[in-house]
Amino acid sequence: MDPDYRDLRDFIELIDRAGELKRVNGAKLAYEIGGITEVAAGLPHCPALLFDGIPGQASGNRVFTNATVGLRRAALALGIDPALPPLEALRAWMERRADLRLIPPEQTSDVPYMENALEDKEVDLWRMPCPIWHPGDGGAYIGSGALVMTRDPESGWVNSSIYRVQVHDAQRVTIQFDHKGRHGAMIARRFWDRGEGCPVAVVCGQDPALFIAGFEYLPEGVAELDFAGAIKQAPVPVHNGPRTGLPIPARAEIVLEGMLLPFPDESLPEGPFGEFTGYYAADRRPAPVMEVSAIYHRNDPILLGSPPLKPPRFHFGLPFRAASLWSDLEAVGVVGIAGVWQHVSQLMTVIALKQCYAGHAKRAALIAAANSYMGRIVVVVDDDVDPSNLADVMWAVTTRAEPSEDVDIVRNAWSSSLDPRISMADRDIGLTSHSKMIIDACIPFQHLADYPKTSALSIEESNAVLARWGSAILP
């Protein structure tokens, strides 16, 4: 099945029909919308939220959060059967992703985002909903799930990635790239090195396919617009922005156009902002300034909000990067992989495999450890354990792993400046590595034949019970 939506509004209608949406009226932009979003994201069956009647905002201005937090909504966004069990849904996405054919965007004259325009001196960002998501945040963020679009001045490649956007006054925002290796930062630097500002568009209400594409780790030169088209199996309709000429998704809700001024000549103190680790990773620091020369928006615009929240709450109900690890393991010839999953907002990776030889589990773990962004823990379990079920994983850890024999530490491995465990002094000089713990929670290979037999249902048996009796026992 292909995703059944044209834009964010279609997706909201789709999940409303599926019983996945809750409407909230009267919540304030300062802390309340963010607080309700976080509490809802921690519920066993997290709903998507559509905020309306926002104090201080024009009637019809809305905020939509927890868009793809649940498994069912993530599946609907990707065009995957929402009734699949978690691991099967991820397998379906991994297999589909491997066969995706990039589809370039298509120009259109049907441009809802141009229904309203505020230009030059009329620009007033406070007329749009700009939440303060966490009580300790340094200000209001119109961009927590926003797509930031730039065009490489040499190749013409259009990058559209998710970066946070803080509002400083009626006509200025900052864009935080996190580090210099981000594609948006690299493109901006090419303009700045020539003494020029970088034309930029910020899309604050894109559909879920574009949202997912903006988070993907795509190679330099590959356009997220093309990847979103591949997800939807149809070209993304675009219209060139009047100020930047960038191919902006035509059915977006809110669009900011302007210039990202040369950095560090022009900067404003950005942050702090609550990170996906559940901590503040840094105090206020200089960030590039975007002078907003135009705001375009649909009638009754909807801001797509996706603030980082305390784990295990995360942007997506399916761990997409676990699918990439799964593909990587198979690509280098690690056989018998039954599944890969990531818990605690990607900070813990679990691999399930059918052991074929001594050292098989350790080989898989080392490859995963080398490619787990910021993750400190890698666990390997046998194929009778569902890696998506943390309780099952801990059952394997507590009954099959001997701490004195089955735990290894890899030092000086890949991390990030967002890591709260790394000292500020080390972060300031670029020392952003940490150690990774590997837990081999597989039955010892030499005891596969004589290890005590489990009394539990197999994964296949459990899925069969759910298929037959799920309607009787599930909410």
C-alpha positions in Angstrom: 0.0 0.0 0.0 1.1 3.6 -0.7 0.7 6.4 1.8 -2.9 7.7 1.6 -2.4 11.5 2.0 -1.4 14.5 -0.1 -0.4 16.8 2.8 -0.5 17.3 6.5 -4.2 17.9 6.6 -4.9 14.7 4.8 -2.7 12.8 7.2 -4.6 14.4 10.2 -7.9 13.2 8.7 -6.5 9.8 8.1 -5.4 9.2 11.7 -8.6 10.8 13.0 -10.6 8.1 11.1 -8.3 5.5 12.6 -9.0 6.8 16.1 -5.5 8.1 16.7 -6.2 11.8 17.2 -7.2 13.9 20.2 -8.2 17.5 20.0 -7.1 20.0 22.7 -8.6 23.4 23.1 -7.2 26.4 24.9 -3.6 25.3 25.8 -1.0 28.1 25.9 2.0 28.4 23.7 4.3 28.8 26.8 4.9 25.3 28.2 1.4 24.0 28.1 1.4 22.7 24.6 4.8 21.2 25.2 3.8 19.7 28.5 0.7 18.1 27.2 2.7 16.7 24.2 5.2 15.1 26.6 2.7 13.6 28.9 0.7 12.2 26.0 3.8 10.7 24.4 4.4 8.7 27.6 1.0 7.1 27.6 0.8 3.4 26.6 -1.3 4.3 23.6 0.0 7.8 22.7 -2.4 9.9 20.7 -1.6 12.5 18.1 -2.6 16.0 19.3 -4.2 18.9 17.4 -4.2 22.1 19.5 -6.8 24.8 18.7 -8.1 27.9 20.4 -4.6 28.9 21.3 -4.6 32.1 23.5 -3.1 35.0 21.7 -3.4 33.4 18.3 -5.8 34.2 15.5 -8.7 31.8 15.3 -7.8 28.8 13.2 -4.0 28.9 14.0 -3.2 25.4 15.2 -0.4 23.1 16.4 -0.1 19.4 15.6 2.2 17.2 17.7 3.1 13.5 18.2 2.4 13.0 14.5 4.4 9.7 14.0 5.2 8.8 17.6 3.0 5.7 17.7 3.7 2.5 15.7 0.4 2.7 13.8 0.9 6.3 12.8 4.4 5.7 11.7 3.2 2.8 9.5 0.4 4.9 8.0 2.9 7.6 7.2 5.1 5.1 5.3 2.3 3.2 3.6 2.8 0.1 5.7 0.1 -2.1 7.1 -0.6 -0.6 10.5 -1.8 -3.9 11.9 1.7 -5.5 11.6 3.6 -6.4 14.8 6.5 -3.9 15.5 9.3 -6.0 14.1 7.4 -7.1 11.0 6.5 -3.5 10.3 10.2 -2.5 10.6 11.1 -5.5 8.3 8.5 -4.3 5.8 10.0 -0.8 5.8 13.6 -2.1 5.5 12.6 -4.2 2.5 10.6 -1.4 0.9 13.4 1.1 1.5 15.9 -1.1 -0.2 13.7 -1.0 -3.4 12.8 2.7 -3.3 13.2 4.6 -6.5 13.9 8.3 -6.1 11.2 10.5 -7.7 12.0 14.1 -8.4 9.5 16.8 -7.4 7.1 18.3 -9.9 6.2 22.0 -10.4 2.5 22.9 -9.9 0.3 26.0 -10.1 -1.9 24.8 -7.3 -0.1 26.4 -4.3 -2.0 26.5 -1.0 0.9 27.9 0.9 0.5 31.1 -1.1 -3.1 31.8 0.2 -1.7 34.4 2.6 1.5 36.5 2.4 3.3 38.8 4.9 6.2 40.5 3.2 9.0 42.8 4.2 7.8 45.2 7.0 4.6 43.2 7.4 6.6 40.2 8.6 5.6 39.3 12.1 6.6 35.9 13.3 4.5 36.2 16.5 1.4 36.0 14.3 2.3 32.3 13.8 2.1 29.8 16.7 5.6 29.7 18.3 5.6 27.4 21.3 8.1 27.4 24.2 8.3 23.6 24.4 10.2 23.0 27.7 10.3 25.1 30.8 14.1 25.5 30.6 14.2 26.5 26.9 15.8 29.7 25.9 12.9 31.0 23.9 10.1 30.1 21.5 10.8 27.6 18.7 8.7 27.7 15.5 11.0 25.0 14.2 11.1 21.7 16.1 10.0 19.6 13.2 10.7 22.2 10.5 12.2 21.5 7.1 15.1 23.9 6.4 15.8 24.2 2.7 19.0 25.4 1.0 20.5 25.0 -2.5 24.2 24.3 -3.1 25.6 27.2 -5.1 27.9 24.9 -7.1 25.9 21.8 -7.9 22.3 23.0 -7.5 21.5 20.2 -5.0 18.6 21.1 -2.8 19.0 20.0 0.8 15.9 19.8 3.0 16.7 18.7 6.5 15.3 19.0 10.0 17.0 21.7 12.1 15.7 23.6 15.1 14.6 27.2 14.5 14.3 29.7 17.4 12.4 32.9 17.1 14.2 36.0 18.5 12.0 38.8 17.3 9.3 39.6 14.8 11.6 39.2 11.8 14.6 37.1 12.9 15.2 33.5 13.8 18.3 31.4 14.3 19.0 28.0 12.7 21.0 25.6 14.8 22.9 23.0 12.6 24.4 21.2 15.6 27.8 20.7 13.9 29.7 21.7 10.8 29.3 18.4 9.1 25.5 18.8 8.6 24.6 19.3 4.9 22.8 22.5 5.6 25.8 24.0 7.4 28.1 22.9 4.6 25.9 24.6 1.9 25.6 27.8 4.0 29.4 27.9 4.5 29.9 27.9 0.7 27.8 31.1 0.4 29.5 32.7 3.5 33.0 32.0 2.2 32.1 34.1 -0.8 30.9 36.9 1.4 27.2 36.2 0.6 24.1 35.3 2.6 22.6 31.9 2.0 19.0 31.9 0.6 16.9 29.7 2.9 13.3 28.6 3.3 11.8 27.1 6.5 8.8 24.8 6.0 6.8 24.5 9.3 4.0 22.3 8.3 5.1 19.6 5.8 3.5 16.2 5.3 4.9 13.1 7.2 6.9 11.8 4.1 8.8 15.0 4.0 9.2 15.0 7.8 10.7 11.5 7.6 12.9 12.3 4.7 14.3 15.3 6.6 15.5 13.1 9.4 17.0 10.4 7.1 20.8 10.2 6.7 21.0 10.6 3.0 24.3 10.9 1.1 25.5 14.4 0.0 23.9 15.3 -3.3 20.7 13.2 -2.7 17.6 15.4 -2.4 15.1 14.8 0.4 12.4 15.9 -1.9 13.2 13.0 -4.1 13.3 10.6 -1.2 9.9 11.8 0.0 8.6 11.2 -3.5 9.9 7.7 -3.3 8.0 7.1 0.0 4.8 8.4 -1.5 5.4 6.8 -4.9 4.5 10.1 -6.5 6.3 13.4 -7.1 6.1 16.0 -4.4 4.3 19.0 -5.9 6.5 22.1 -5.5 6.4 25.8 -6.3 9.5 28.0 -6.4 9.6 30.5 -3.5 9.2 34.1 -4.7 12.2 35.2 -2.7 14.6 32.3 -2.9 13.6 30.3 -6.0 13.8 27.1 -3.8 11.3 24.3 -4.8 9.0 24.6 -1.7 6.4 21.9 -1.1 3.3 23.5 -2.5 0.9 22.0 0.1 3.0 23.1 3.1 1.2 25.0 5.9 3.7 27.7 6.9 6.8 28.9 4.9 9.4 31.4 6.0 11.7 32.8 3.3 14.8 34.9 3.8 18.6 35.0 4.0 20.9 33.2 6.4 23.5 35.9 7.2 27.2 35.1 7.1 28.3 33.5 10.3 30.1 34.2 12.7 30.0 37.9 11.5 26.2 37.9 12.3 24.9 35.7 15.1 22.5 35.6 18.0 22.7 33.5 21.2 20.6 30.3 20.6 19.1 27.9 23.2 19.3 26.2 25.4 16.8 23.6 24.0 15.8 20.3 25.6 17.4 17.5 23.6 16.2 14.0 22.7 18.4 12.6 25.5 16.1 14.2 28.0 18.8 16.8 29.0 20.1 20.2 28.1 23.3 19.5 26.3 24.6 23.0 26.1 23.9 26.6 27.3 23.2 29.4 25.0 25.7 29.6 22.1 26.0 31.7 18.9 24.0 30.5 15.9 23.5 31.8 12.4 20.7 34.4 11.9 18.0 34.2 9.3 16.4 37.5 8.3 12.8 36.6 7.4 11.7 38.6 4.4 8.4 36.8 3.8 5.9 34.5 5.6 3.4 32.5 3.5 0.7 30.4 5.0 -2.5 28.5 4.3 -5.8 29.6 5.7 -6.0 28.4 9.3 -2.4 27.2 9.3 -1.1 24.2 11.2 2.3 24.2 12.7 3.9 20.7 12.8 5.6 20.5 16.2 8.0 17.7 17.1 10.1 18.7 20.1 12.7 16.3 21.5 11.3 14.6 24.6 12.6 12.5 27.5 13.3 9.0 26.3 11.7 6.6 25.5 9.5 9.2 23.8 10.7 9.8 20.3 9.7 11.3 17.0 8.9 8.0 15.3 7.1 4.9 16.4 9.4 2.9 14.1 13.2 3.1 14.7 14.2 3.9 11.1 17.9 3.9 11.9 17.6 0.3 13.2 16.4 -0.6 9.7 19.6 0.9 8.3 21.7 -1.1 10.8 19.8 -4.3 9.9 20.6 -3.6 6.2 24.2 -2.9 7.0 24.6 -6.1 8.9 23.2 -8.1 6.0 25.2 -6.2 3.4 28.5 -7.1 5.0 27.5 -10.8 5.2 26.3 -11.3 8.7 23.8 -14.1 8.3 20.9 -15.2 10.4 19.7 -11.7 11.4 16.2 -12.1 12.8 15.7 -8.4 13.6 17.2 -5.1 14.9 15.5 -2.6 17.1 16.5 0.5 19.0 15.2 1.6 22.4 15.5 4.7 24.5 15.4 7.1 21.6 18.0 5.1 19.6 20.5 5.0 22.5 20.2 1.2 22.9 20.5 -1.2 20.0 19.3 -4.8 20.1 20.1 -7.4 17.5 18.3 -10.8 17.3 20.0 -13.5 15.4 20.2 -17.3 14.8 23.6 -18.3 15.9 25.5 -20.2 13.2 29.1 -20.2 14.6 31.1 -19.2 17.7 31.7 -15.5 17.6 28.7 -14.8 15.4 27.0 -12.6 18.1 30.1 -10.6 18.9 30.7 -9.9 15.2 27.2 -8.5 14.8 27.6 -6.5 18.0 30.9 -4.9 17.0 29.4 -3.8 13.6 26.4 -2.3 15.3 28.5 -0.6 18.0 30.6 1.1 15.3 27.4 2.5 13.6 25.2 3.4 16.6 25.0 7.2 16.8 25.5 8.2 20.5 24.3 4.7 21.6 26.1 3.3 24.7 24.6 -0.1 24.8 24.4 -2.9 22.2 22.7 -6.1 23.2 22.6 -9.3 21.1 19.9 -11.9 21.7 18.9 -15.2 20.2 16.2 -15.4 17.5 13.5 -16.6 20.0 13.6 -13.1 21.6 11.7 -10.2 20.1 14.2 -7.3 20.0 11.4 -4.7 19.9 10.1 -6.0 23.3 12.3 -4.5 26.0 10.9 -6.9 28.7 11.8 -9.9 26.5 15.3 -8.4 25.9 15.9 -8.0 29.7 14.6 -11.6 30.2 17.4 -12.7 27.9 20.0 -10.5 29.6 19.1 -11.8 33.1 18.9 -15.5 32.2 21.5 -15.9 29.4 24.3 -13.3 30.0 27.0 -13.9 32.6 28.4 -10.5 33.5 31.9 -11.7 34.1 32.1 -13.4 30.6 29.5 -11.7 28.3 30.1 -7.9 28.7 32.7 -6.0 26.7 33.6 -2.4 26.6 34.7 -0.5 23.4 36.4 2.7 24.2 36.8 6.0 22.3 33.8 5.4 20.1 31.3 7.6 18.1 29.2 10.1 20.1 28.0 13.7 19.8 28.2 17.1 21.4 24.6 16.4 22.5 25.8 13.7 24.8 25.1 14.9 28.4 27.8 12.6 29.9 30.6 14.3 28.0 32.0 17.3 30.0 31.6 20.8 28.7 35.3 21.3 28.5 35.8 18.2 26.3 32.9 19.3 24.1 34.4 22.7 23.6 37.6 21.2 22.1 35.8 18.6 20.0 36.3 15.5 22.2 32.9 13.9 21.7 33.7 10.2 21.9 32.5 7.7 24.6 32.6 4.0 25.4 30.1 1.4 24.3 29.0 -1.6 26.2 28.3 -4.9 24.4 26.1 -7.4 26.2 26.0 -10.9 24.6 22.7 -12.2 25.9 22.7 -15.2 23.6 22.7 -18.7 24.9 26.5 -19.7 24.9 27.1 -21.2 21.5 28.7 -24.4 23.0 25.5 -24.9 25.0 22.9 -24.4 22.3 21.9 -28.1 22.4 21.8 -28.6 26.2 20.6 -25.2 27.5 17.3 -25.5 29.5 14.3 -25.4 27.2 12.2 -22.2 27.4 8.5 -22.5 28.4 7.5 -19.3 26.6 5.6 -19.0 23.4 7.7 -18.4 20.3 7.4 -15.1 18.5 5.4 -16.8 15.7 3.0 -18.4 18.3 2.5 -15.1 20.0 1.7 -13.4 16.7 -0.7 -16.1 15.8 -2.6 -15.6 19.2 -2.7 -11.9 18.6 -4.0 -12.4 15.0 -6.9 -14.6 16.2 -7.7 -13.1 19.6 -6.2 -9.5 19.5 -9.7 -7.9 19.2 -10.7 -9.5 22.5 -7.7 -8.5 24.5 -6.3 -5.2 23.0 -7.7 -1.7 23.6 
